[in-house]
């Protein structure tokens, strides 16, 4: 499931690519236009419960027209919490709660996690998988990007995607995270701060739902919630770095179908929702082949379809390390 978070990084990066299609740095005028367009783009779908319109506050009884004295304050009905929200502002949903609170009849958190592991193939199958390679197509901004993602236990990964001769790379070699982004210049650069932490979390081979305590993560069971007619166990994952994601695990299959969290888009934290589906048995392990991303600030949802999956391909450590020249990474 960490692969869904990986692809959020791609979505955020691709929002900056249109000006790089000519394989040159944008002019100052083009950059200003790009920033303006992004700032004025309508936001993404609200991921939480739709906010209810505020009910109009009951007006106090009016005094006769001849008397200008306002109605006494004691006759005014107290404002509800909904009425205290400014006009046009939508109250935030409390994501730390579920529609149906935990019940004694629900499986325990440990049982949910154990059944999830079994549903994707079980420890016997997954421990035999040392490396993985994905290829696929990302539909974004009306264009199709070729994508390749490779993983190596315990925490190495690399993401490549391209459109013609434009390439974008993010990689973590177990110690250092780095990127190559043609919109930022022609040289690879070390990732720092939240950008590095996001990629490092993503490179966890098994993801946050497996051996979470040993990795320093915290998982809480919040209850049951139905999204688009599908009921899920809602889990809150507080990662070691402090970032928070909400996983929805199908109550029948125990496969995650939705992840809510945060992403960075143009140096701003925005809401993100990832829908996951098309689980396929691939060499004895169950893998999702379809991801759809709803990122606040983008006009349209992004879609990624996995084309091929290789189990245990030969991957040298050198492909993950920071290159002296970008050509050294190929």
N, C-alpha and C positions, 0 to 999 in steps of 0.2 A: 504493500500500500504506500510505501514511501515514494513510489514512482509518481504518484499523483502530485506530491509536493514538488518533486523534481521539475515537473513540467510547468508548474507555476513560474519558476525561474525563467523558463523560455518565453512564456507569455509576456512577462514584464520586460524582458530584453527586446522582444520583437516590436514592442510599441515604439521603439526608437529607431527602427530600421529603415523606414521609407526614404529618409534622406541619404541613406548609405547605398542605395541601389546602383548609383552611378560609380561606386567604388571611390568616392572622394569624401573629404570632410565637408559638412554643410557650411554655407556662408553664414555670416552673422544674421543677415536678413531672413534666411531660410530657417535658422534655429529659432528666431523669435516667432516666426509664423507657426512652427511646429509646437512651441510651448503654448501659444495662444489657442491653437486648435485643441490641444490636450486639456487645457484648463476649462474650455467651454464645452467639452464633450459631455453629454448626459451621463449620469452615473449608471452603474450596473443594477441588476435586479436586487432588491432588498432580500437578504437571505433569511431574515427572521420572520416572525409573525407580522402580517400586514398591520400597520398602525391604524387604529380606529380614529375616525374624525372626532375632534373634540365636540362634546355636546354643548350647545349654546347655554350660557349661564342664564338662569332665570333672573329677569330684571325685577328690581323691587317695585312695589306698587307706587304708581305715580301720584303725587299730590295734585289737588285741583289746579288748573292752569293759573288761577289768580294768585296762588301761593307759590312762591319760588323756593320754599324750604324743601331741601332734599329729604328723601325717606330716611328714617333712622337706620344706623348701621346694624342694629340688632335684628332688623327684619330681613337682612340679606342672607341668603343661604350660603353656608360655607362652601368654598371651592373644593371640588374633588381633585385628586392628583392629576387626572387627565386634563382638567380645565386649567391647571397651573402651567401646562405646556404652552409655549408661545404659539401664536397662530401660525399655521403652516408647518410647524415642527413636529416630526414624528417621534413619539417616545420609543426609546431603545428597548428591545426585548432582552430579558435577562437570560443570556445563553447558559448560565450556570444552573438553570432549571429546565426540566423536561415537561412536556404536556401531562404525562402521567408519572408521578413520583415513584421511587422504588417501592416494591411490594415484597412481603415475605414469600410470595409465590414466584417471584422472579429468580432466575439463576444468579448465583453470586458473581462478582467480578472475575474471580479466578476461573469459574466455570465458563463464562463468556469467552475469556481469552484462550482457554484451553480448546474450546470448541472451534474458535476461529482458526487456531493453528492446525487443528485436524482438518478443517474445511479446505484449507489451501494446500493440503498434502501431508501435513504432519511432520514432526521433527525427524523421523527416519529418512524421509525424502529430502527435506531441505538441508540437512547437515551434509548431504552428499554433493550439494551444489556449491561450488567454489567460485565460479565466475558466471556472468550472464551478459548477453548482448541483445539489445532491442533495436529494431529499425522500424520506421513508420513515417507517416505523413501528418504534418500539423497544418490545419486550415486556419489561416489568420489574415485579416485585412484583405480578404478576397484573393489571397495567394496561397500556394501550397509549398511548404517548406519540407525538405528531406531531413529526417532526424535519425541520429544514432546515439544510443546510450549504453555504456558498458559499466559493469560493477565487478569488483573483486573483493572477496572477504579480507578483513572484516569491515573495512570502511573506505575503500577506494572507489571512486566513480568518476566518470567523464561524460559530458553531454556535448554533442556536436550537432548543429543544424545549419542548413545552407539553403540559399535561393540563388541558383546560378553560380556565380563566382563569389558571392558574399557568404562568408563563414562566421559563425559565432561558436565559441567554445567556453565551457566552464569545467573545471576539474579540481579534484582533491586527491592528493597522494598519501593521505593518512597523517600528514604533518602540515602541509601548506595548501591553501586554496588559491586558485588563480583563474583568470579569465582572458579571453581575447574577444574584444568587441570592436568591430570596424567603425562604429559610430564614436568611439572614444579615442581612436588613434590607430596606428599601425603596429603597435607592439603589445605583447602580453603584459598583464599587470596582476599583481598580488591582490587578492580580495581581503578586505578587513571588515571588522565590526559585524553588523547584522548580516551583511551579504555573505561573509565567510561562514557565520554560524548557520545560516539557512542552508547553505550547500553542505556543510559538515553533517547536519542533522539528516539531510536527504541521502547522504552516502552510506548511512547505516544499512547494511546488506539485508537484514531481516525486518527492519522497520521498528517503530516504537512500541508496537503491541506485543512484541516477543522479548522476553528477558528485560522488561522495562526497569525493574528495580536495580539490576546489576549495572544498567546504563545510566542510572541517575534520574530517570523520568518518573513522573507521578501520574497514575491513572485513577480517575474517579468514575463510578457508575452513577449517572444522574437520573435514570428512569427510561421510560419508553416515549417515543415521539413518532408521529406519522407524517411523512413528507411525500406529497404527490401520491397518496394512497398506499404507501409502503411503510410498514411499521419497523422501527429500528430501536435497538438499545443505544442510548446516547452516552458516549464516553467522553470525558474531558481529559485530554493529555497535556500535562504541563511538562514540556521538555526540559532537559538539563540546563539549557541556556535561558530558560524563562519564557520562551514563546509558548503559546497555547493553541491547540487545535481541538476540534470537536468531531469525533468519528461517529457515524451512524452505522451500526452493524445489524444486518437483516435478522429479524427474530426467528426466521425459519431456516435460512441457509447459513447464517453466521458469517456471511461475507460482507465487508463494508461496501456501501453504495453511495455514501456522501461524506465529504470532509469540509468543514468550515474552519476558516482561520483568517490570517492576515498575510498580506503580501506588500512588497515595496514597489510602487510604480512612480517613476520620476521623483524619487527621493521622498515620496509621501506614503504613509501606511494606509492601505485600503482593505476593505473586506474582500474575501475571496471564497468562492464555493466551487468545489470540484465534485462532479458526478462521475461515478465509476461503474462500468458494466462490461458485458461480453466476457465473462469469465470462461476460460477454456483450459481443459486439461492438457498440459504441455510437458510431456515426459514424466508424468506422475505428479506434477505440481500444478496448482490451479492459479492462473494468472489473468488479470483483467486486460482486455485488449482495446478498451475504449475509455476515453476520458473527455469530459467537457468542462470547460472552465468559465465561470462567471466572475469576472474581475471588475470591481467598481472602478469606473473611469474609462472603460473601453465600451465602444458602441455595441459590439457584437460578441457573443460567446465564442471562445476558441475551442477547436476540437482536435483531438489527437487520436489517430487510429494506428495500433500496432500492426505491422505487416509480418515481421518475422521475429522469432525468439530463438537464440542459441543457448543451450545449456553447456556449461563448462568449456567455452572456447579458450584457446591459449591466449593469454593477455600478459604481456611483459609489464613489469612495474614502470618502465620508462615512459609508457604512453600517458601515465597520470602525472608525471613530474613537470615542474615549471620549465619551459623550454628557453634556451638562449635566443633562438629565433623561432618564429612561428612555424617555419618549415620543418623544424626538428620534431614537431608534434605529430607529423603525419607518418 
